[in-house]
Amino acid sequence: MPFELLSRTRNGETRIALLSQGKLVEYYREPAQSASVVGNLYVGQVECVLKDVGAAFVKIGLEKNGFLPLREQESFCNEANGGALKTGQAVLVQVKKDPRGDKGAFLTRDIVLPGQYLLLMPNNRYYGVSRRVDQPQDAARARSLGQDLAQNRFGVIVRHAALSARREDVQREADELWERWLHVKQSAQSARPPALAYREPGMLEVLMRDYAARHELAVFSDDAQALPGQAVTPQEMDERWRACGVERQLSAALERVVPVPGGGTLVIDEREALTTIDVNSGICVTAAPGESLALAENLRAVGEAARQIRLRNLSGVILVDFIDMASDAEREQVQAALSQALADDRVKSVLHGFTRLGLMEMTRKRTRDSLLFTCTKPCAACAQTGRVRVD
């Protein structure tokens, strides 16, 4: 499936839109002074260790101290556990989630360096494959490839794109990521905390890395430094931005009610603890012979629900209230359709199935702020219970 990637820079702020078949599927704002720190590596200093909480607070040079769980994945603990953390200790950490509100960045010691074809994990020896590799024979081939590349030096997750790439290209990337890690590790040993040890590339480069290996990707940027030799003029970017209807689609994505092809609607409510998506039927509902009206409407809603989850960058716990269906077979069909609709999403989602109340329960990895918090601010006229658009 072809994608179009637009990067538009004005007054030091970059706005990035990813479109598929004319529909906006991802959107990012990167202010010059407050860009995301997800993926960055820091040499931090442990400020305090709270055993009852199971975490340490680490000073990494940001406004708020980062939150570092004491327990990590078992593969990391078995390989690189250097003993209990102590106050004042220097520690190399990576940001998994941006700071938000009164919460500092969420940190990990289990470092991951991503590439087009694989994810390199220098502090463990886990060999895995991407969730997009769904055929057993492909998974076995990918796992074997990962073990051959690692040579017991590091852990690795092999991405789906590696299966169709040349072996030498995947090997070259693995070697480059390993050399990058060795350089970071050496620099970190002499750094005085808190210090930035490695900065994750900007979102334009991340999106190019994640999509170019798997899809046909057309990239347009009006920043010659971001896309040397291929940048368009600001006037050309303005025309393309308007032609793609980016602002119109963005405004629609900030609405509570979203139309669904066929006449139905989605009602999306984003809250602190979870997000709910209510599927409502339209006035005129038709179904194929032998198919229930509820199933037909739910299947029509699945694609738009998946796009809104991705575009709005909804994360954490998500509950989808589909129209009541009569059988487990119909529910399984809707769950399979939703899983397929989310297949191109870069962010990991897990479908946990239908609850006893008939709600589809899913979780999606949280990294950056949602679109609502990216593009709006609290409304001063209503005691900050609502939000208003930020231009």
SEMAR-356255 format. One record per residue (C-alpha): residue number from 0; residue in one letter; x, y, z. Coordinates in Angstrom, 3 decimals, decimal comma, always signed. Layout:
N
ATOM  nr rest     east    north       up
ATOM NUM    A        X        Y        Z
...
//
This chain:
391
ATOM  nr rest     east    north       up
ATOM   0    M   +0,000   +0,000   +0,000
ATOM   1    P   +1,544   +3,375   -1,031
ATOM   2    F   +2,049   +6,131   +1,526
ATOM   3    E   +2,686   +9,860   +1,188
ATOM   4    L   +4,771  +11,628   +3,832
ATOM   5    L   +4,637  +15,422   +4,117
ATOM   6    S   +6,948  +17,448   +6,376
ATOM   7    R   +6,173  +21,164   +6,680
ATOM   8    T   +8,372  +23,505   +8,735
ATOM   9    R   +7,231  +26,968   +9,830
ATOM  10    N   +8,721  +29,260  +12,508
ATOM  11    G  +10,933  +26,505  +13,869
ATOM  12    E   +8,084  +23,981  +14,246
ATOM  13    T   +7,777  +20,910  +12,022
ATOM  14    R   +4,398  +19,351  +11,240
ATOM  15    I   +4,394  +15,902   +9,702
ATOM  16    A   +1,462  +14,188   +7,996
ATOM  17    L   +1,383  +10,573   +6,808
ATOM  18    L   -1,364   +9,740   +4,322
ATOM  19    S   -2,562   +6,468   +2,824
ATOM  20    Q   -4,793   +6,626   -0,248
ATOM  21    G   -5,544  +10,247   +0,546
ATOM  22    K   -6,525   +9,595   +4,175
ATOM  23    L   -4,545  +11,053   +7,062
ATOM  24    V   -3,306   +8,170   +9,241
ATOM  25    E   -0,565   +9,768  +11,387
ATOM  26    Y   +0,180  +13,367  +12,373
ATOM  27    Y   +2,982  +14,866  +14,476
ATOM  28    R   +4,056  +18,286  +15,680
ATOM  29    E   +7,674  +18,836  +16,642
ATOM  30    P   +8,249  +22,244  +18,243
ATOM  31    A  +11,928  +23,173  +18,170
ATOM  32    Q  +12,122  +23,555  +21,955
ATOM  33    S   +9,908  +20,675  +23,084
ATOM  34    A  +10,463  +17,745  +20,759
ATOM  35    S   +9,808  +14,206  +21,955
ATOM  36    V  +12,598  +12,522  +23,916
ATOM  37    V  +11,345   +8,963  +23,332
ATOM  38    G  +14,262   +6,765  +22,293
ATOM  39    N  +16,915   +9,107  +23,696
ATOM  40    L  +19,663   +7,607  +25,881
ATOM  41    Y  +20,789   +9,465  +29,004
ATOM  42    V  +23,468   +8,973  +31,596
ATOM  43    G  +21,326   +9,638  +34,627
ATOM  44    Q  +21,893   +9,837  +38,352
ATOM  45    V  +19,674   +7,912  +40,765
ATOM  46    E  +18,019  +10,466  +43,056
ATOM  47    C  +16,159   +7,986  +45,245
ATOM  48    V  +15,093   +4,344  +45,299
ATOM  49    L  +11,600   +3,456  +46,523
ATOM  50    K  +11,489   -0,296  +47,048
ATOM  51    D   +7,842   -0,252  +48,097
ATOM  52    V   +6,953   +1,443  +44,810
ATOM  53    G   +9,314   -0,822  +42,885
ATOM  54    A  +11,012   +2,071  +41,126
ATOM  55    A  +13,813   +4,604  +41,230
ATOM  56    F  +13,644   +8,271  +40,304
ATOM  57    V  +16,495   +9,265  +38,035
ATOM  58    K  +17,789  +12,730  +37,191
ATOM  59    I  +18,354  +12,900  +33,425
ATOM  60    G  +18,493  +16,659  +32,854
ATOM  61    L  +14,788  +17,246  +32,140
ATOM  62    E  +12,433  +19,324  +34,269
ATOM  63    K  +11,163  +16,269  +36,163
ATOM  64    N  +13,055  +13,177  +37,240
ATOM  65    G  +12,409  +10,044  +35,226
ATOM  66    F  +10,618   +6,958  +36,573
ATOM  67    L  +12,700   +3,766  +36,323
ATOM  68    P  +11,119   +0,415  +37,340
ATOM  69    L  +13,411   -1,773  +39,421
ATOM  70    R  +12,244   -4,894  +37,612
ATOM  71    E  +12,680   -5,195  +33,878
ATOM  72    Q  +12,061   -7,996  +31,400
ATOM  73    E  +13,453  -11,323  +32,526
ATOM  74    S  +15,778  -11,550  +29,517
ATOM  75    F  +17,422   -8,279  +30,568
ATOM  76    C  +17,611   -9,153  +34,268
ATOM  77    N  +19,290  -12,491  +33,571
ATOM  78    E  +21,903  -10,971  +31,286
ATOM  79    A  +22,760   -7,515  +32,590
ATOM  80    N  +21,574   -7,146  +36,159
ATOM  81    G  +24,404   -5,373  +37,903
ATOM  82    G  +22,888   -5,470  +41,350
ATOM  83    A  +20,473   -3,230  +43,220
ATOM  84    L  +20,336   +0,452  +42,289
ATOM  85    K  +21,712   +2,895  +44,860
ATOM  86    T  +21,147   +6,591  +45,446
ATOM  87    G  +23,782   +8,663  +43,660
ATOM  88    Q  +24,620   +5,883  +41,207
ATOM  89    A  +25,137   +6,730  +37,528
ATOM  90    V  +22,959   +4,663  +35,214
ATOM  91    L  +22,461   +4,547  +31,423
ATOM  92    V  +18,752   +4,676  +30,602
ATOM  93    Q  +16,458   +5,073  +27,603
ATOM  94    V  +13,180   +6,998  +27,480
ATOM  95    K  +10,158   +4,818  +26,671
ATOM  96    K   +7,452   +7,442  +27,291
ATOM  97    D   +7,594  +11,228  +27,166
ATOM  98    P   +6,949  +13,290  +30,313
ATOM  99    R   +3,280  +14,233  +30,646
ATOM 100    G   +1,634  +16,577  +33,091
ATOM 101    D   +3,121  +16,031  +36,538
ATOM 102    K   +4,718  +12,735  +35,493
ATOM 103    G   +8,343  +12,463  +34,425
ATOM 104    A   +9,648  +10,353  +31,561
ATOM 105    F   +9,234   +6,584  +31,822
ATOM 106    L  +12,681   +4,963  +31,635
ATOM 107    T  +14,252   +1,581  +31,021
ATOM 108    R  +17,734   +0,093  +31,274
ATOM 109    D  +16,877   -2,476  +28,595
ATOM 110    I  +18,152   -0,400  +25,657
ATOM 111    V  +16,654   -0,834  +22,153
ATOM 112    L  +18,283   +0,602  +19,020
ATOM 113    P  +15,811   +0,376  +16,099
ATOM 114    G  +16,655   -0,038  +12,432
ATOM 115    Q  +14,754   -0,751   +9,237
ATOM 116    Y  +15,241   -4,506   +9,499
ATOM 117    L  +15,759   -5,245  +13,171
ATOM 118    L  +15,732   -3,964  +16,728
ATOM 119    L  +19,053   -4,407  +18,505
ATOM 120    M  +18,996   -4,963  +22,289
ATOM 121    P  +22,569   -4,800  +23,651
ATOM 122    N  +21,691   -5,644  +27,261
ATOM 123    N  +19,903   -8,944  +26,726
ATOM 124    R  +20,164  -12,088  +24,597
ATOM 125    Y  +16,548  -12,481  +23,535
ATOM 126    Y  +15,909  -13,547  +19,929
ATOM 127    G  +12,442  -12,641  +18,676
ATOM 128    V  +10,470  -11,690  +15,575
ATOM 129    S   +8,031   -8,910  +14,760
ATOM 130    R   +4,331   -9,570  +15,387
ATOM 131    R   +3,784   -8,944  +11,666
ATOM 132    V   +5,611  -12,200  +10,911
ATOM 133    D   +2,576  -14,431  +11,282
ATOM 134    Q   +3,602  -17,544   +9,332
ATOM 135    P   +5,432  -20,244  +11,352
ATOM 136    Q   +8,007  -20,921   +8,636
ATOM 137    D   +8,771  -17,201   +8,273
ATOM 138    A   +9,069  -16,810  +12,051
ATOM 139    A  +11,525  -19,707  +12,238
ATOM 140    R  +13,594  -18,224   +9,392
ATOM 141    A  +13,590  -14,777  +11,005
ATOM 142    R  +14,621  -16,140  +14,402
ATOM 143    S  +17,466  -18,119  +12,823
ATOM 144    L  +18,574  -14,991  +10,957
ATOM 145    G  +18,592  -13,017  +14,209
ATOM 146    Q  +20,754  -15,591  +15,973
ATOM 147    D  +23,226  -15,642  +13,070
ATOM 148    L  +23,483  -11,859  +13,072
ATOM 149    A  +23,852  -11,517  +16,827
ATOM 150    Q  +26,504  -14,190  +17,362
ATOM 151    N  +25,604  -14,029  +21,059
ATOM 152    R  +26,720  -10,367  +21,223
ATOM 153    F  +23,245   -8,881  +21,694
ATOM 154    G  +19,551   -9,608  +21,605
ATOM 155    V  +17,509   -8,876  +18,501
ATOM 156    I  +13,971   -8,671  +17,179
ATOM 157    V  +13,843   -9,266  +13,440
ATOM 158    R  +11,337   -7,071  +11,603
ATOM 159    H   +9,118   -8,278   +8,774
ATOM 160    A  +11,038   -6,194   +6,231
ATOM 161    A  +14,180   -8,290   +6,836
ATOM 162    L  +12,559  -11,339   +5,220
ATOM 163    S  +12,453   -9,661   +1,803
ATOM 164    A  +15,762   -7,763   +2,108
ATOM 165    R  +19,199   -8,845   +0,984
ATOM 166    R  +21,145  -10,655   +3,691
ATOM 167    E  +24,107   -8,293   +3,311
ATOM 168    D  +21,866   -5,248   +3,887
ATOM 169    V  +20,487   -6,715   +7,102
ATOM 170    Q  +23,999   -7,694   +8,210
ATOM 171    R  +25,269   -4,181   +7,473
ATOM 172    E  +22,508   -2,641   +9,570
ATOM 173    A  +23,174   -5,012  +12,472
ATOM 174    D  +26,881   -4,123  +12,400
ATOM 175    E  +26,122   -0,380  +12,243
ATOM 176    L  +23,728   -0,572  +15,186
ATOM 177    W  +26,259   -2,572  +17,204
ATOM 178    E  +29,022   -0,066  +16,467
ATOM 179    R  +26,651   +2,746  +17,457
ATOM 180    W  +26,020   +1,018  +20,774
ATOM 181    L  +29,723   +0,496  +21,459
ATOM 182    H  +30,362   +4,188  +20,818
ATOM 183    V  +27,491   +5,245  +23,105
ATOM 184    K  +28,630   +2,868  +25,831
ATOM 185    Q  +32,203   +4,130  +25,698
ATOM 186    S  +31,106   +7,785  +25,770
ATOM 187    A  +28,714   +7,125  +28,650
ATOM 188    Q  +31,500   +5,735  +30,822
ATOM 189    S  +33,233   +9,120  +30,920
ATOM 190    A  +30,118  +11,314  +30,944
ATOM 191    R  +29,136  +13,287  +34,022
ATOM 192    P  +25,445  +12,763  +34,826
ATOM 193    P  +22,979  +13,978  +33,888
ATOM 194    A  +24,038  +13,897  +30,241
ATOM 195    L  +22,477  +13,073  +26,878
ATOM 196    A  +24,288  +10,047  +25,449
ATOM 197    Y  +22,315   +9,536  +22,235
ATOM 198    R  +19,481  +11,433  +20,548
ATOM 199    E  +16,832   +9,536  +18,609
ATOM 200    P  +16,388  +10,921  +15,049
ATOM 201    G  +13,495  +13,281  +14,337
ATOM 202    M  +10,057  +11,923  +13,459
ATOM 203    L  +10,537  +12,392   +9,707
ATOM 204    E  +13,571  +10,119   +9,722
ATOM 205    V  +11,816   +7,632  +12,039
ATOM 206    L   +8,803   +7,389   +9,729
ATOM 207    M  +11,027   +6,959   +6,680
ATOM 208    R  +12,919   +4,208   +8,501
ATOM 209    D   +9,756   +2,396   +9,570
ATOM 210    Y   +7,818   +2,609   +6,306
ATOM 211    A  +10,325   +2,742   +3,438
ATOM 212    A  +11,390   -0,883   +3,852
ATOM 213    R   +7,807   -2,224   +3,719
ATOM 214    H   +5,837   +0,176   +1,545
ATOM 215    E   +6,027   +2,430   -1,469
ATOM 216    L   +6,727   +5,801   +0,152
ATOM 217    A   +6,723   +9,271   -1,427
ATOM 218    V   +8,409  +11,858   +0,814
ATOM 219    F   +8,041  +15,636   +0,538
ATOM 220    S   +9,720  +18,165   +2,827
ATOM 221    D  +10,315  +21,898   +2,605
ATOM 222    D  +13,357  +21,614   +4,881
ATOM 223    A  +16,501  +21,109   +2,810
ATOM 224    Q  +18,427  +19,984   +5,908
ATOM 225    A  +15,904  +17,239   +6,650
ATOM 226    L  +15,698  +16,031   +3,037
ATOM 227    P  +18,854  +17,211   +1,236
ATOM 228    G  +18,616  +17,241   -2,538
ATOM 229    Q  +14,892  +16,406   -2,558
ATOM 230    A  +13,218  +19,260   -0,678
ATOM 231    V  +10,339  +21,173   -2,259
ATOM 232    T   +9,779  +24,903   -1,856
ATOM 233    P   +7,536  +26,227   +0,945
ATOM 234    Q   +5,005  +27,320   -1,690
ATOM 235    E   +4,926  +23,840   -3,233
ATOM 236    M   +4,484  +22,297   +0,201
ATOM 237    D   +1,586  +24,663   +1,004
ATOM 238    E   -0,156  +23,605   -2,220
ATOM 239    R   +0,340  +19,903   -1,537
ATOM 240    W   -0,739  +20,301   +2,102
ATOM 241    R   -3,992  +21,942   +0,935
ATOM 242    A   -4,541  +19,466   -1,895
ATOM 243    C   -4,297  +16,553   +0,566
ATOM 244    G   -6,753  +18,239   +2,911
ATOM 245    V   -4,473  +17,799   +5,908
ATOM 246    E   -6,027  +20,579   +8,024
ATOM 247    R   -9,575  +19,492   +7,179
ATOM 248    Q   -8,848  +15,884   +8,135
ATOM 249    L   -7,011  +16,991  +11,254
ATOM 250    S   -9,986  +19,057  +12,420
ATOM 251    A  -12,280  +16,064  +11,853
ATOM 252    A   -9,941  +13,888  +13,957
ATOM 253    L  -10,396  +16,245  +16,907
ATOM 254    E  -14,190  +15,891  +16,840
ATOM 255    R  -15,974  +13,625  +19,296
ATOM 256    V  -18,311  +12,127  +16,667
ATOM 257    V  -16,846  +10,555  +13,529
ATOM 258    P  -18,949   +9,399  +10,543
ATOM 259    V  -18,574   +5,829   +9,316
ATOM 260    P  -19,082   +4,808   +5,663
ATOM 261    G  -22,628   +3,526   +5,288
ATOM 262    G  -24,245   +5,980   +7,703
ATOM 263    G  -23,048   +4,936  +11,159
ATOM 264    T  -20,924   +6,915  +13,596
ATOM 265    L  -18,150   +6,491  +16,145
ATOM 266    V  -18,295   +8,427  +19,412
ATOM 267    I  -14,783   +8,713  +20,892
ATOM 268    D  -14,157   +9,811  +24,486
ATOM 269    E  -10,582  +10,097  +25,718
ATOM 270    R  -10,131  +10,003  +29,486
ATOM 271    E   -7,227   +9,746  +31,929
ATOM 272    A   -7,666   +6,032  +32,660
ATOM 273    L   -8,969   +4,754  +29,313
ATOM 274    T  -10,536   +5,651  +25,970
ATOM 275    T  -13,958   +4,480  +24,815
ATOM 276    I  -15,192   +4,136  +21,234
ATOM 277    D  -18,933   +3,657  +20,822
ATOM 278    V  -20,139   +2,232  +17,499
ATOM 279    N  -23,605   +3,492  +16,511
ATOM 280    S  -25,686   +2,242  +13,595
ATOM 281    G  -26,877   +4,513  +10,829
ATOM 282    I  -30,400   +5,183   +9,607
ATOM 283    C  -30,106   +2,985   +6,549
ATOM 284    V  -28,323   -0,284   +7,266
ATOM 285    T  -27,954   -3,090   +4,773
ATOM 286    A  -26,301   -6,474   +5,072
ATOM 287    A  -25,245   -9,229   +2,725
ATOM 288    P  -27,514  -12,274   +2,459
ATOM 289    G  -27,119  -14,421   +5,558
ATOM 290    E  -25,247  -11,665   +7,433
ATOM 291    S  -26,768   -9,935  +10,461
ATOM 292    L  -27,251   -6,172  +10,414
ATOM 293    A  -25,160   -5,809  +13,584
ATOM 294    L  -22,258   -7,695  +12,045
ATOM 295    A  -22,486   -5,692   +8,816
ATOM 296    E  -22,418   -2,371  +10,674
ATOM 297    N  -19,560   -3,439  +12,938
ATOM 298    L  -17,447   -4,578   +9,997
ATOM 299    R  -18,063   -1,235   +8,283
ATOM 300    A  -16,927   +0,563  +11,448
ATOM 301    V  -13,730   -1,449  +11,980
ATOM 302    G  -11,567   +0,322   +9,386
ATOM 303    E  -12,464   +3,814  +10,585
ATOM 304    A  -12,042   +2,805  +14,241
ATOM 305    A   -8,518   +1,507  +13,495
ATOM 306    R   -7,641   +4,686  +11,583
ATOM 307    Q   -8,865   +6,918  +14,405
ATOM 308    I   -6,915   +4,932  +17,014
ATOM 309    R   -3,771   +5,363  +14,975
ATOM 310    L   -4,345   +8,981  +13,890
ATOM 311    R   -5,339  +10,182  +17,353
ATOM 312    N   -2,473   +8,150  +18,855
ATOM 313    L   -4,818   +6,655  +21,426
ATOM 314    S   -2,982   +4,497  +23,939
ATOM 315    G   -3,308   +2,601  +27,169
ATOM 316    V   -6,635   +0,825  +27,700
ATOM 317    I   -9,159   +1,185  +24,853
ATOM 318    L  -12,703   -0,195  +24,998
ATOM 319    V  -14,723   -0,479  +21,774
ATOM 320    D  -18,476   -0,847  +22,261
ATOM 321    F  -19,528   -2,588  +19,061
ATOM 322    I  -23,209   -3,133  +18,294
ATOM 323    D  -24,406   -6,261  +20,105
ATOM 324    M  -23,892   -9,413  +18,075
ATOM 325    A  -25,704  -12,699  +18,378
ATOM 326    S  -22,876  -15,229  +18,380
ATOM 327    D  -19,221  -15,825  +19,265
ATOM 328    A  -18,545  -16,518  +15,580
ATOM 329    E  -19,600  -12,966  +14,670
ATOM 330    R  -17,520  -11,499  +17,486
ATOM 331    E  -14,491  -13,472  +16,303
ATOM 332    Q  -15,025  -12,154  +12,784
ATOM 333    V  -15,077   -8,551  +14,019
ATOM 334    Q  -11,980   -9,098  +16,170
ATOM 335    A  -10,087  -10,586  +13,200
ATOM 336    A  -11,126   -7,639  +11,024
ATOM 337    L   -9,922   -5,143  +13,641
ATOM 338    S   -6,613   -6,977  +13,985
ATOM 339    Q   -6,137   -6,820  +10,223
ATOM 340    A   -7,052   -3,119  +10,120
ATOM 341    L   -4,372   -2,372  +12,733
ATOM 342    A   -1,683   -4,391  +10,937
ATOM 343    D   +0,100   -1,358   +9,419
ATOM 344    D   +0,214   +0,575  +12,688
ATOM 345    R   +3,811   +1,186  +13,824
ATOM 346    V   +2,720   +1,144  +17,469
ATOM 347    K   +2,057   -2,205  +19,102
ATOM 348    S   -1,558   -3,029  +19,923
ATOM 349    V   -2,889   -6,093  +21,724
ATOM 350    L   -6,488   -7,239  +21,321
ATOM 351    H   -7,644   -8,942  +24,516
ATOM 352    G  -11,040   -9,995  +23,161
ATOM 353    F  -14,594   -9,268  +24,224
ATOM 354    T  -15,400   -8,793  +27,890
ATOM 355    R  -18,435  -10,301  +29,616
ATOM 356    L  -20,254   -7,054  +28,911
ATOM 357    G  -19,559   -7,403  +25,195
ATOM 358    L  -16,877   -4,700  +24,962
ATOM 359    M  -13,786   -5,218  +22,821
ATOM 360    E  -10,837   -4,705  +25,162
ATOM 361    M   -7,490   -3,693  +23,718
ATOM 362    T   -4,293   -1,970  +24,758
ATOM 363    R   -1,932   +0,156  +22,687
ATOM 364    K   +1,587   +1,118  +23,659
ATOM 365    R   +1,904   +4,642  +25,021
ATOM 366    T   +4,865   +6,755  +23,909
ATOM 367    R   +3,921  +10,289  +22,852
ATOM 368    D   +0,940  +12,447  +23,733
ATOM 369    S   -2,308  +11,778  +21,909
ATOM 370    L   -3,409  +14,041  +19,062
ATOM 371    L   -5,843  +15,773  +21,445
ATOM 372    F   -3,034  +16,880  +23,760
ATOM 373    T   -0,715  +17,667  +20,841
ATOM 374    C   -3,099  +19,992  +19,010
ATOM 375    T   -5,209  +21,515  +21,807
ATOM 376    K   -4,829  +23,259  +25,160
ATOM 377    P   -7,118  +23,511  +28,226
ATOM 378    C   -9,958  +25,988  +27,791
ATOM 379    A   -9,684  +28,927  +30,197
ATOM 380    A  -13,395  +29,777  +29,825
ATOM 381    C  -14,745  +26,528  +31,285
ATOM 382    A  -12,418  +25,847  +34,228
ATOM 383    Q  -10,238  +23,760  +31,914
ATOM 384    T  -12,859  +21,027  +31,545
ATOM 385    G  -12,715  +21,460  +27,757
ATOM 386    R   -9,934  +22,008  +25,251
ATOM 387    V   -9,409  +24,437  +22,375
ATOM 388    R   -7,393  +24,076  +19,169
ATOM 389    V   -3,829  +25,391  +19,067
ATOM 390    D   -2,829  +26,764  +15,655
//
